[in-house]
Amino acid sequence: MTWFILSLIAILFWSGSDLFSKLGSRPDDKYSHWKMVMAVGVVMGAHAFFLIATGTPFSISDIVTYLPASAMYILSMILGYAGLRYIELSISSPICNSSGAVAALLCFFILKETMSGLQFFAVALVCVGVFALSYIEKKQDDALRRQEGDTPDKKHTRSFLAILFPILYCIIDGLGTFADALLLDTVIAEEQANIAYELTFLMMAVLRLCMW
């Protein structure tokens, strides 16, 4: 029963992270996504140092080993944060969170991992459903704006630019998960991978701060 309670807590915090990311993505602040990168990087770095201080084994070389996955994850998050300035969370979040389907397809076609017909159908259904959702929501939002006499600002509607960010997040995050499948438990352990990812994020935050 403990695992179920912890899973619910994780879901709650994950959904909360999307909400606060949206609140922090001010349309009039072109640096809002970098500010969130710095904030997340500091928190992740603090957690990584805590794990190291409490005895979790770690080597600097682990950062290099896990860099392909870390780079994909961090890049996807930067694009996701940037995209939230142009698109509603109700559209962005489902598209971004379909990255698992992308990873499943990559593992199927490249790693030759097995998928049953039902699993393949489920992945395809997720992909179709997410993009259908974005199209339907766009039509409904445009109609509502017209009823209210509001002329949609191209930047703040689901224009090509707005949809492009979450789609890129979906693809790149899926590549990161695919890299996980290649690296975890064969090249690097999960604990070391997590610390490497968090320290890489911290380095990105520090680098961006130095460039400010």
C-alpha positions as CSV (number, residue, x, y, z in Angstrom):
1,M,0.0,0.0,0.0
2,T,2.9,2.3,0.7
3,W,4.0,2.2,-3.0
4,F,0.5,3.4,-4.0
5,I,0.5,6.3,-1.6
6,L,4.0,7.4,-2.7
7,S,2.8,7.1,-6.4
8,L,-0.1,9.4,-5.7
9,I,2.2,11.9,-4.0
10,A,4.6,11.8,-6.9
11,I,1.6,12.5,-9.3
12,L,0.5,15.4,-7.2
13,F,3.9,17.0,-7.2
14,W,4.4,16.4,-10.9
15,S,1.2,18.1,-11.8
16,G,2.0,20.9,-9.4
17,S,5.3,21.4,-11.1
18,D,3.5,21.9,-14.5
19,L,1.2,24.5,-12.8
20,F,4.0,26.5,-11.2
21,S,6.0,26.3,-14.4
22,K,3.1,27.9,-16.2
23,L,2.8,30.6,-13.5
24,G,6.5,31.4,-13.9
25,S,6.3,31.7,-17.7
26,R,5.3,35.3,-18.1
27,P,4.5,36.2,-21.7
28,D,6.1,39.6,-21.3
29,D,9.4,38.2,-19.9
30,K,11.6,36.8,-22.6
31,Y,14.0,35.4,-20.0
32,S,11.4,33.6,-17.9
33,H,12.4,30.2,-19.1
34,W,16.1,30.8,-18.2
35,K,15.1,32.0,-14.8
36,M,13.3,28.7,-14.2
37,V,16.3,26.8,-15.5
38,M,18.5,28.5,-13.0
39,A,16.0,27.9,-10.1
40,V,15.6,24.2,-11.0
41,G,19.3,23.8,-11.5
42,V,20.0,25.2,-8.0
43,V,17.5,22.9,-6.4
44,M,18.7,19.8,-8.3
45,G,22.3,20.7,-7.5
46,A,21.5,20.9,-3.8
47,H,19.8,17.5,-3.9
48,A,22.8,16.0,-5.7
49,F,25.3,17.3,-3.1
50,F,23.0,16.0,-0.4
51,L,23.1,12.5,-1.9
52,I,26.9,12.6,-2.3
53,A,27.3,13.9,1.3
54,T,25.1,11.1,2.7
55,G,27.3,8.4,1.1
56,T,25.9,7.7,-2.4
57,P,28.8,6.6,-4.6
58,F,29.6,9.0,-7.4
59,S,32.4,9.8,-9.8
60,I,32.9,12.9,-12.0
61,S,33.2,10.6,-15.0
62,D,29.5,9.7,-14.4
63,I,28.6,13.1,-15.7
64,V,30.2,12.4,-19.0
65,T,28.8,8.9,-19.2
66,Y,25.2,10.1,-18.7
67,L,25.7,13.3,-20.7
68,P,23.7,12.2,-23.8
69,A,20.6,11.6,-21.7
70,S,21.1,14.7,-19.5
71,A,21.5,16.9,-22.5
72,M,18.3,15.7,-24.1
73,Y,16.3,16.1,-20.8
74,I,17.7,19.5,-20.1
75,L,17.1,20.8,-23.7
76,S,13.6,19.5,-23.7
77,M,12.9,21.3,-20.4
78,I,14.3,24.6,-21.7
79,L,12.1,24.3,-24.8
80,G,9.1,23.3,-22.6
81,Y,9.6,26.3,-20.3
82,A,10.0,28.7,-23.3
83,G,6.8,27.3,-25.0
84,L,4.7,28.0,-21.9
85,R,4.9,31.7,-22.8
86,Y,2.9,31.0,-25.9
87,I,0.5,28.2,-25.2
88,E,-2.0,27.2,-22.5
89,L,-0.9,24.5,-20.0
90,S,-4.0,22.4,-20.9
91,I,-2.6,22.0,-24.4
92,S,1.2,21.9,-23.7
93,S,1.2,19.4,-20.9
94,P,-0.6,16.5,-22.7
95,I,1.7,16.9,-25.7
96,C,4.8,17.1,-23.6
97,N,3.9,14.1,-21.5
98,S,3.4,11.9,-24.6
99,S,7.2,11.6,-24.8
100,G,6.9,8.1,-23.3
101,A,5.2,6.9,-26.5
102,V,8.1,8.3,-28.5
103,A,10.6,6.4,-26.4
104,A,8.5,3.2,-26.7
105,L,8.6,3.5,-30.5
106,L,12.3,4.2,-30.5
107,C,13.0,1.1,-28.4
108,F,10.8,-1.0,-30.6
109,F,12.3,0.1,-33.9
110,I,16.0,0.6,-32.9
111,L,16.5,-1.7,-29.9
112,K,14.2,-4.3,-31.3
113,E,12.4,-4.6,-28.0
114,T,9.1,-6.5,-28.3
115,M,5.7,-4.9,-28.2
116,S,2.4,-6.7,-28.4
117,G,-0.3,-5.5,-30.9
118,L,-2.3,-4.1,-28.0
119,Q,0.8,-2.1,-26.7
120,F,1.5,-0.8,-30.2
121,F,-2.1,0.3,-30.6
122,A,-2.0,2.0,-27.2
123,V,1.1,4.0,-28.2
124,A,-0.4,5.0,-31.5
125,L,-3.6,6.0,-29.8
126,V,-1.7,8.3,-27.4
127,C,0.1,10.0,-30.3
128,V,-3.1,10.5,-32.3
129,G,-5.1,11.6,-29.2
130,V,-2.6,14.2,-28.1
131,F,-2.3,15.9,-31.5
132,A,-6.1,15.7,-32.0
133,L,-6.5,17.4,-28.6
134,S,-4.3,20.3,-29.7
135,Y,-6.2,20.7,-32.9
136,I,-9.7,20.6,-31.2
137,E,-8.6,22.9,-28.4
138,K,-7.3,25.4,-30.9
139,K,-10.6,25.5,-32.7
140,Q,-12.6,25.9,-29.5
141,D,-10.2,28.6,-28.2
142,D,-10.4,30.6,-31.4
143,A,-14.2,30.4,-31.5
144,L,-14.4,31.6,-27.9
145,R,-12.1,34.5,-28.5
146,R,-14.2,35.5,-31.5
147,Q,-17.4,35.3,-29.4
148,E,-15.8,37.6,-26.9
149,G,-14.7,40.0,-29.6
150,D,-11.1,39.4,-28.8
151,T,-8.7,39.3,-31.7
152,P,-6.2,36.6,-30.9
153,D,-2.6,37.7,-30.6
154,K,-0.6,35.4,-32.9
155,K,2.1,34.9,-30.2
156,H,-0.4,33.8,-27.6
157,T,-2.5,31.4,-29.6
158,R,-1.7,27.9,-30.7
159,S,0.1,29.1,-33.8
160,F,2.9,27.0,-35.4
161,L,5.4,28.5,-33.0
162,A,3.3,27.7,-30.0
163,I,2.6,24.1,-31.0
164,L,6.3,23.6,-32.1
165,F,7.7,24.0,-28.6
166,P,5.7,21.2,-26.8
167,I,6.2,18.9,-29.9
168,L,10.0,19.5,-29.7
169,Y,9.8,18.8,-26.0
170,C,8.0,15.5,-26.7
171,I,10.5,14.3,-29.3
172,I,13.6,15.4,-27.4
173,D,12.4,14.1,-24.0
174,G,11.6,10.8,-25.7
175,L,15.2,10.7,-27.0
176,G,16.4,11.2,-23.5
177,T,14.3,8.3,-22.2
178,F,15.6,6.2,-25.1
179,A,19.2,7.1,-24.0
180,D,18.2,6.0,-20.5
181,A,17.3,2.6,-21.9
182,L,20.7,2.3,-23.4
183,L,22.7,3.6,-20.4
184,L,20.9,2.6,-17.2
185,D,21.9,-0.6,-15.5
186,T,24.4,-1.4,-18.3
187,V,26.7,1.5,-18.3
188,I,25.7,3.5,-15.2
189,A,23.5,2.8,-12.2
190,E,20.3,4.7,-11.5
191,E,21.6,6.6,-8.4
192,Q,24.8,7.8,-10.2
193,A,22.7,8.7,-13.3
194,N,20.4,10.8,-11.2
195,I,23.2,12.7,-9.5
196,A,25.0,13.2,-12.9
197,Y,21.8,14.7,-14.4
198,E,21.2,17.0,-11.4
199,L,24.8,18.3,-11.5
200,T,24.6,18.8,-15.2
201,F,21.5,20.9,-14.7
202,L,23.3,22.9,-12.0
203,M,26.2,23.6,-14.4
204,M,23.7,24.7,-17.0
205,A,22.1,27.1,-14.5
206,V,25.5,28.5,-13.4
207,L,26.6,28.9,-17.1
208,R,23.5,30.8,-17.9
209,L,23.9,33.0,-14.8
210,C,27.4,33.8,-15.9
211,M,26.2,34.8,-19.3
212,W,23.5,37.1,-17.9
